[in-house]
Each structure stands twice: as structure tokens, then as C-alpha cells.
Amino acid sequence: MSLTYQDPSISHDTAIRLLASELDADVISALTSIGLNETDRNWAQDICLQHLTAQTEAIVASAVTAFGHIARRHGELDTDVVLPALESVKRKYPSLQGIIEDTLDDIDAFT
């Protein structure tokens, strides 16, 4: 088995284009890059909040994970909005419990 590394760094404009794609892999790539690289924290947070309601669990998981990256990189999040949204995801997708807990730990540690 061989693993292929993909650089998660994509431009803001490319992320916007990928978010509009109907391919889950494109949306997930965009969310990953946004979490790890986006300089506009408010825009990144809003995009992740929008994708918490996606019908695809993998997209929701990527948005959840991106919140942890945003908290770590920027040192802040609008927790009054983000924390209730994560609780809602936890109820809808119990299988994401571990990912959500990791993200909550990051938010607690870095904000």
C-alpha cells in the first residue's frame, strides 16, 4: 500500500470554486484548506457553519475538523454560535462524536 501526500494549501478563489462543486472530494479539500490556511477567520467560520448542514457525513466531519484548525490558528471563534452548532451535529451524527470532541478540545485549548 502506498500513501500519497496532498498539499492542503489552495488559494481562496480555488476554495470558493471547489465549494461550489458537486463532488464531495472537492468540498472536503476546500474545507481542509480553509481550516489550515484561510486568513479571514470570519469567512472561514461562516463557510464551516454552512457545511455543518451538508447531507454528506464526510463533508460535515471536514467542517467540524476545520473549526479546530481555525481555533488553533486564529486563537478565537464565535463560540456562542459554533458550540451550539457542534452540539446539533453531535445529535444528528453520533458517529462523529470523537471528531467533535477533538474539535471541542482544540477550541477549549486555543480560544
Steps between C-alpha positions, in 0.01 A plus 500: 500500500634842411384829642495819300548831674284785378586856593182644654597856403273644235417861425192674635355523147563133432335411832192696397492316167539160669226580753260547208589158360262210524790267580538420868879468462521857366294643786704304755826628346370855517392467864834347595689786336272759654562359847874484452569809290221757477600839639144634529380332820144627477456379144656163586271460801192590294591251225550223756168582668324475163651157437393358836160448340630309198333170422835322473654394830855532364440865411355568845800328659737718297318817606517390865873431475558835330359677807780349709759624251344847493504517881864391510615740228297808593454455875133584480161386376149624556434229757148629567415381148749218440448298819120462462552412133744224598252367756238482226740305279571263789128419522460454124821301449588303816777332302688833494520513881878447506571763234274747677667436836845556342378827352347610831834425668677719242248780548543478877879496478548777248218749549 
